[in-house]
Amino acid sequence: MKNSIYIILICLLTVACDDIFEGINNDPNNPTSASFQNILTGAEVGNMILQAGETARRAGIFAGYYTGIDRQHLGFSQYTVTTSDFDNIWDDAFVNTLRNARVAEEAAVEQGIEGVSIGITQVLQAMTFGTATSLYGDIPFDEARFDVENPQFEDQEVVYGKVQTLLDQAIANLQLGTGRPPSGSDIYLDGDPQKWIEVAYTLKARYYMHTREYASAYNAAQNGVSAMDNGLFGPHGTGLDESNLNYQFFAVYSRAADLKTSDFMASLVASDAAVSPDINNYRGNAKTDETARWNYLFAVTGVGIQPNTVDGFAAQTASTSLVTYEENLLILAESGFRNGGFGTGLQHLNEFRAFMNAGGYLSNANPADIQYDAYDASDFANGGIENPDNISSDNALLREIMEERFVTFFGQIEGFNDTRRTENEPVVRIHTTPNVGSDFPQRFIYPQTEIDRNSNTPNPIPNFFEPTRVNQ
């Protein structure tokens, strides 16, 4: 890892960067001399970039959300990747987010701030580690510090266990209720301890899903994000550097012609045969109308079908979804089914559908275009609207839950985690196909910068198509 200290590299907030980061680099040899509140803001900006920037787009290509059509993204879509392709996005995790979060924790301790503020920094660290290990496999954890030149890599399963412990510690600190950060410094939830506790529990559930500990995932999600307003969202504004990251990519910079929505993804929600790449793949039925979701997610451009940059998913001021109510509902649905059976899974799927029927996360929805009626058991029986191919009722329900997760997680890293986790469940998994060859991408590969500078980087480097340990 790089041995120099980075506090924040770019600005992406709803207020002026000069105001936000004033004082962060007062003493580059002593980062904790900067204000805790400035460093916390920097860590949260870094986390937005990690979770919704190029890392998410890259994961989206590998999961089947996007198709690269020119330049570098065409190569990614053809699975032509090199170690140097991952240099910057590795830094998004370990430099721009993790180091800032750890320095923020140190600054809080130094400045006598405890409780909630410490808990927030721990949630940010856990989220960074969880994202990184899900993508790369084995990563540094204990030695992922700026004072360790050659940090040891730890087994992915060990890292997930330590992430769970870190989230438990965060929850304990958040439950103290004292030591909230100064107003405005936490750009996500303004230091609300109860909302942060719910976010931490949903993250615990997310990572238990990654490791297939479904009973634990279900239990954690019971305490997870309980309403849309309690989720974790990154704010955006009307200035260019404040804009939604997908807006910047698809509407502002010259890279828009490099990438489009995959035909498979678009066809799942396109109810109009005139625009659908394959109307036979449309997931709507007598109880489901996906017109509103199509209008929220996509628009037809000169390039093809791309994210809606006007008033939907990728609008300039659209918030970045990081940890959401809809994710928690769908964790309850899948883990509830796998742990508690058909009735539990159907109950939670219908809770999600009720949320969507009321508008859900569709910010621009026309009520006339929304229909998510409750399913009943007969819909999954042989010949039912969710089982035209006469598989078992259990498989039909799980298949619908997995498809719903895939659509809901469009543009998020979790879609790539799901496709790899369920690859060996051919009846219920999302039926994307490899863009080239017969193998799906299984991981991000270690960056060249880490290979060059860290003698403890695994050797040989795991192959792009080699599953990480939890997916073997």
C-alpha positions in Angstrom: 0.0 0.0 0.0 1.1 3.5 -0.6 3.0 4.8 2.4 2.0 8.5 2.1 -1.1 9.8 3.7 -4.2 10.9 1.7 -7.0 12.7 3.3 -9.3 13.5 0.4 -8.6 13.6 -3.3 -11.8 15.0 -4.9 -14.8 17.0 -3.9 -18.4 15.8 -4.4 -20.8 17.5 -2.0 -23.7 19.8 -1.8 -21.6 22.6 -0.4 -18.4 24.3 -1.5 -15.3 22.1 -1.3 -13.2 24.9 0.1 -15.5 25.2 3.1 -15.7 21.5 3.7 -12.0 20.7 3.6 -10.6 23.8 5.2 -8.0 22.6 7.6 -7.8 19.0 6.6 -4.2 19.2 5.6 -3.0 21.7 8.2 -0.2 19.3 9.1 0.4 16.5 6.5 2.6 14.6 8.9 -0.1 14.6 11.6 -3.5 14.0 10.0 -5.3 13.9 13.3 -4.5 17.6 13.7 -7.3 18.3 11.2 -10.8 18.8 12.5 -12.7 15.5 13.1 -15.7 16.9 11.3 -13.7 17.6 8.1 -12.1 14.2 8.0 -15.4 12.5 8.6 -17.0 14.3 5.7 -14.0 13.3 3.6 -14.4 9.7 4.5 -18.1 9.8 3.6 -17.3 11.4 0.2 -14.8 8.7 -0.4 -17.4 6.1 0.4 -19.8 7.5 -2.1 -17.2 7.3 -4.8 -16.3 3.7 -3.8 -19.9 2.5 -3.7 -21.4 4.3 -6.7 -18.5 5.4 -9.0 -16.3 3.4 -11.3 -16.2 0.4 -8.9 -20.0 0.0 -9.2 -19.9 0.5 -13.0 -17.2 -2.1 -13.4 -19.1 -4.5 -11.2 -22.2 -3.7 -13.2 -20.5 -4.8 -16.5 -19.4 -8.0 -14.9 -22.9 -8.7 -13.4 -24.7 -8.1 -16.7 -26.2 -4.6 -16.0 -24.1 -2.8 -18.6 -22.5 -3.5 -21.9 -19.3 -1.7 -22.9 -19.4 -0.4 -26.4 -16.2 1.7 -26.8 -12.7 2.3 -25.5 -11.8 0.9 -22.1 -15.4 -0.2 -21.2 -15.6 -2.3 -24.4 -12.5 -4.2 -23.1 -14.1 -4.7 -19.7 -17.3 -6.0 -21.4 -15.1 -8.5 -23.3 -13.4 -9.4 -20.0 -10.1 -8.0 -21.1 -8.6 -6.7 -17.9 -5.2 -6.0 -16.6 -3.9 -5.4 -13.1 -3.4 -1.6 -13.8 -7.1 -1.3 -14.5 -7.7 -1.6 -10.8 -5.2 0.8 -9.5 -7.5 3.8 -8.9 -10.5 1.8 -7.6 -8.3 0.0 -5.1 -7.3 3.4 -3.8 -11.0 4.4 -3.7 -11.4 1.8 -1.0 -8.1 1.7 0.9 -7.0 5.4 0.6 -10.0 7.7 0.0 -12.4 5.9 2.2 -10.7 3.5 4.7 -7.8 5.7 5.7 -10.0 8.7 6.1 -12.4 6.8 8.2 -9.5 5.5 10.4 -8.0 8.9 10.7 -11.4 10.3 11.6 -11.7 7.8 14.4 -8.2 8.8 15.7 -9.1 12.5 15.5 -12.3 11.9 17.4 -10.4 10.1 20.2 -7.7 12.8 20.2 -10.4 15.5 20.5 -12.3 13.7 23.2 -15.3 12.7 21.1 -16.7 9.3 21.8 -19.8 7.2 21.4 -21.8 8.0 18.2 -19.0 9.6 16.3 -16.7 6.6 16.9 -19.5 4.3 15.9 -20.0 6.1 12.6 -16.4 5.8 11.6 -16.5 2.1 12.5 -19.5 1.6 10.2 -17.7 3.3 7.4 -14.6 1.2 7.9 -16.7 -2.0 8.1 -18.5 -1.1 4.9 -15.2 -0.4 3.1 -13.7 -3.7 4.2 -16.9 -5.6 3.3 -17.1 -4.1 -0.1 -13.4 -4.7 -0.8 -13.3 -8.3 0.4 -16.4 -9.1 -1.6 -14.7 -8.0 -4.8 -11.0 -8.9 -4.3 -11.2 -11.8 -1.9 -8.3 -11.9 0.5 -7.3 -8.3 1.6 -5.4 -6.6 4.4 -7.4 -5.9 7.5 -5.4 -5.7 10.7 -2.5 -4.1 8.9 -4.4 -1.9 6.5 -2.9 1.2 8.0 -0.8 4.0 6.6 2.1 3.1 8.9 2.5 -0.4 7.5 4.4 -0.5 4.3 3.7 -4.2 3.4 0.5 -5.2 5.1 -0.4 -8.9 5.3 -3.4 -10.1 3.4 -6.0 -12.1 5.4 -8.3 -14.8 4.3 -11.6 -13.6 2.9 -13.7 -15.6 5.4 -11.6 -14.2 8.3 -12.1 -10.7 7.0 -15.9 -11.1 6.9 -15.7 -12.3 10.5 -13.8 -9.3 11.5 -16.2 -7.0 9.6 -19.0 -8.5 11.7 -17.1 -7.8 14.9 -16.4 -4.3 13.8 -20.0 -3.7 13.2 -20.9 -5.1 16.6 -18.4 -2.6 18.1 -20.0 0.2 16.1 -23.5 -0.7 17.3 -22.3 -0.6 20.9 -20.8 2.8 20.4 -23.9 4.1 18.6 -26.2 2.9 21.4 -24.4 5.1 23.8 -26.2 8.0 22.2 -23.5 10.5 23.2 -20.8 12.2 21.2 -22.7 13.0 18.1 -20.6 14.7 15.4 -21.1 18.4 14.7 -24.2 19.2 12.7 -23.5 18.9 8.9 -20.3 16.9 9.2 -22.1 13.6 8.7 -23.5 14.2 5.3 -25.6 11.0 5.3 -27.7 11.0 8.5 -26.5 14.0 10.4 -25.3 11.9 13.3 -28.7 10.2 14.1 -27.6 7.2 16.2 -30.8 5.2 15.7 -30.6 5.4 11.9 -26.9 4.5 12.0 -27.7 1.5 14.2 -30.3 0.3 11.6 -27.8 0.8 8.8 -25.2 -1.2 10.7 -27.6 -4.1 11.1 -28.5 -4.1 7.4 -24.8 -4.2 6.6 -24.4 -7.1 9.0 -27.2 -8.8 7.1 -25.6 -8.0 3.8 -22.4 -9.6 4.7 -24.0 -12.6 6.2 -25.7 -13.0 2.8 -22.3 -13.0 1.2 -21.1 -15.8 3.4 -24.4 -17.7 3.0 -25.1 -17.5 6.8 -28.8 -17.0 6.1 -30.2 -17.5 9.6 -27.8 -14.8 10.9 -28.7 -12.5 7.9 -32.4 -12.8 8.7 -31.8 -12.1 12.4 -29.7 -9.0 11.7 -32.2 -7.7 9.1 -34.9 -7.8 11.7 -33.1 -4.8 13.3 -32.1 -3.3 9.9 -33.3 -0.2 8.0 -37.0 0.1 8.9 -38.1 2.9 6.6 -36.9 4.5 3.4 -35.8 7.7 5.3 -33.6 5.7 7.6 -31.4 4.4 4.8 -27.9 5.6 3.9 -27.9 8.0 0.9 -25.2 10.2 -0.5 -26.4 13.7 -1.3 -25.8 15.5 -4.6 -26.4 19.0 -5.8 -26.6 21.2 -8.9 -22.9 22.1 -9.2 -20.8 20.0 -11.7 -18.6 18.5 -9.0 -21.6 18.0 -6.7 -23.6 16.0 -9.3 -24.6 12.4 -9.1 -21.7 10.2 -10.3 -23.8 8.5 -12.9 -25.1 11.8 -14.2 -21.5 13.0 -14.5 -20.6 9.8 -16.5 -23.6 9.6 -18.8 -24.7 13.3 -19.2 -21.6 15.4 -18.8 -18.4 13.8 -19.8 -17.4 12.2 -23.1 -17.6 8.7 -21.7 -21.4 8.4 -22.2 -20.9 6.7 -25.6 -18.7 4.0 -24.0 -21.5 2.3 -22.0 -25.1 1.3 -22.3 -27.6 -0.7 -20.3 -27.4 -4.4 -21.3 -30.2 -5.8 -23.4 -30.9 -8.4 -20.7 -31.3 -5.8 -17.9 -33.4 -3.4 -20.0 -35.7 -6.2 -21.3 -36.6 -7.2 -17.7 -38.5 -3.9 -17.1 -39.4 -2.7 -20.6 -43.1 -3.1 -21.0 -43.2 -1.5 -24.5 -42.3 -3.9 -27.3 -41.2 -0.9 -29.4 -38.2 -0.2 -27.1 -37.6 -3.6 -25.5 -34.6 -5.6 -26.7 -36.6 -8.7 -26.0 -40.2 -8.3 -24.9 -40.4 -12.0 -24.1 -38.0 -11.3 -21.2 -40.4 -8.8 -19.6 -41.0 -9.6 -16.0 -44.4 -8.0 -15.8 -47.6 -10.0 -15.4 -51.2 -9.7 -14.3 -50.0 -8.4 -10.9 -47.0 -6.5 -11.9 -46.5 -3.4 -14.2 -42.8 -2.3 -14.5 -43.6 0.8 -16.6 -42.8 3.1 -13.7 -39.5 1.4 -12.9 -38.5 1.5 -16.5 -39.2 5.3 -16.6 -37.2 5.8 -13.4 -34.2 3.7 -14.4 -33.8 4.2 -18.2 -34.2 6.4 -21.3 -33.5 5.8 -24.9 -30.6 7.9 -26.1 -28.6 8.2 -29.3 -26.3 5.6 -27.9 -29.0 3.1 -26.9 -30.8 2.4 -23.6 -29.0 4.3 -20.8 -29.7 5.4 -17.2 -32.3 8.2 -16.9 -30.3 11.4 -16.3 -33.3 13.8 -16.4 -35.6 12.9 -13.6 -34.7 9.3 -12.5 -31.9 7.0 -11.3 -29.1 9.1 -12.7 -30.5 12.6 -12.4 -28.1 15.4 -11.4 -29.4 15.7 -7.9 -30.5 12.1 -7.4 -29.2 10.7 -4.1 -26.8 7.8 -4.2 -28.2 4.6 -2.6 -25.8 3.1 -0.2 -27.8 1.0 2.3 -31.5 1.1 1.8 -34.9 -0.1 3.1 -35.5 -2.0 -0.1 -32.3 -3.9 0.3 -33.3 -4.8 3.9 -36.7 -6.0 2.7 -35.2 -8.2 0.1 -32.6 -9.6 2.5 -35.6 -10.6 4.7 -37.3 -12.2 1.7 -34.4 -14.3 0.5 -32.9 -15.2 3.9 -36.4 -15.7 5.3 -37.1 -18.2 2.5 -33.8 -20.0 2.9 -34.1 -20.2 6.6 -37.8 -20.2 7.3 -39.4 -21.6 4.2 -42.0 -20.6 1.6 -44.4 -18.8 3.8 -41.8 -16.6 5.4 -40.2 -15.7 2.0 -43.5 -14.9 0.4 -44.5 -12.7 3.4 -41.4 -10.5 3.1 -41.6 -10.4 -0.7 -45.1 -9.1 -0.4 -43.9 -6.5 2.1 -41.4 -5.3 -0.6 -44.2 -5.3 -3.2 -46.4 -3.2 -0.9 -43.6 -0.7 -0.6 -43.2 -0.5 -4.3 -46.9 -0.3 -4.9 -46.9 2.9 -2.8 -44.1 4.3 -5.0 -41.2 2.7 -3.3 -37.8 4.2 -4.3 -39.2 5.5 -7.7 -38.8 9.2 -7.3 -40.5 10.1 -10.6 -43.3 7.6 -10.6 -46.7 8.1 -12.2 -49.2 6.3 -10.0 -51.0 5.1 -13.1 -47.8 3.1 -14.1 -47.4 1.4 -10.8 -48.7 -2.1 -10.0 -47.2 -4.5 -7.5 -50.1 -6.5 -6.2 -49.5 -9.1 -3.5 -48.6 -12.6 -4.7 -50.2 -15.7 -3.2 -49.1 -19.3 -3.1 -51.0 -20.2 -6.3 -48.9 -17.8 -8.3 -45.9 -20.0 -7.8 -47.7 -23.4 -8.3 -47.4 -25.2 -11.6 -48.8 -23.0 -14.3 -49.0 -20.0 -12.0 -48.1 -16.5 -13.3 -44.7 -16.9 -11.7 -44.2 -20.5 -12.7 -45.0 -21.1 -16.4 -42.2 -23.7 -16.7 -43.6 -25.9 -13.9 -40.6 -26.0 -11.5 -41.2 -26.5 -7.8 -43.1 -23.8 -6.0 -40.1 -23.2 -3.7 -37.8 -22.7 -6.7 -40.3 -20.4 -8.4 -40.5 -18.2 -5.4 -36.8 -18.0 -4.8 -36.3 -17.3 -8.5 -38.7 -14.3 -8.3 -36.9 -13.0 -5.2 -33.5 -13.3 -6.9 -34.8 -11.5 -10.0 -36.3 -8.8 -7.9 -33.0 -8.3 -6.1 -31.2 -8.1 -9.5 -33.5 -5.4 -10.8 -33.6 -3.4 -7.5 -29.8 -3.5 -7.2 -29.2 -2.0 -10.7 -26.2 0.2 -10.5 -25.0 -1.2 -7.2 -22.2 -3.6 -6.3 -24.6 -6.0 -4.7 -25.9 -7.3 -8.0 -22.4 -8.6 -8.8 -22.2 -10.3 -5.4 -25.6 -12.0 -6.0 -24.7 -13.3 -9.5 -21.5 -14.9 -8.1 -23.2 -16.2 -4.9 -25.9 -18.0 -6.8 -24.0 -19.1 -9.9 -24.2 -22.8 -8.8 -28.0 -22.6 -8.4 -29.0 -22.8 -12.1 -32.8 -23.1 -11.5 -33.1 -19.9 -9.5 -30.2 -17.7 -10.5 -30.4 -14.7 -12.8 -29.8 -16.1 -16.3 -27.3 -13.7 -17.6 -24.8 -15.3 -20.0 -21.1 -14.5 -20.3 -20.3 -11.8 -22.9 -17.5 -13.9 -24.3 -16.5 -17.5 -23.7 -18.2 -19.7 -21.1 -17.0 -18.3 -17.8 -18.3 -15.4 -15.7 -16.0 -12.9 -14.0 -15.5 -13.9 -10.4 -13.5 -11.1 -8.8 -11.6 -7.8 -9.2 -7.9 -8.5 -9.6 -5.2 -7.0 -7.4 -3.9 -3.7 -8.8 -0.5 -3.2 -10.2 0.3 -0.6 -7.6 -0.2 -3.1 -4.8 1.8 -5.8 -6.6 4.7 -3.4 -7.1 4.7 -1.9 -3.6 3.5 -4.6 -1.3 5.7 -7.7 -1.1 2.9 -9.5 0.7 0.5 -9.3 -2.2 -0.7 -12.9 -3.0 1.5 -14.7 -5.5 0.4 -16.0 -7.9 -2.2 -13.4 -8.4 -5.7 -15.0 -8.5 -7.2 -15.2 -12.0 -10.1 -13.0 -13.0 -12.3 -16.1 -13.4 -11.2 -17.7 -10.1 -14.0 -17.5 -7.5 -13.2 -15.9 -4.2 -13.3 -18.3 -1.2 -16.9 -17.7 -0.2 -18.0 -18.4 -3.7 -16.1 -21.6 -4.2 
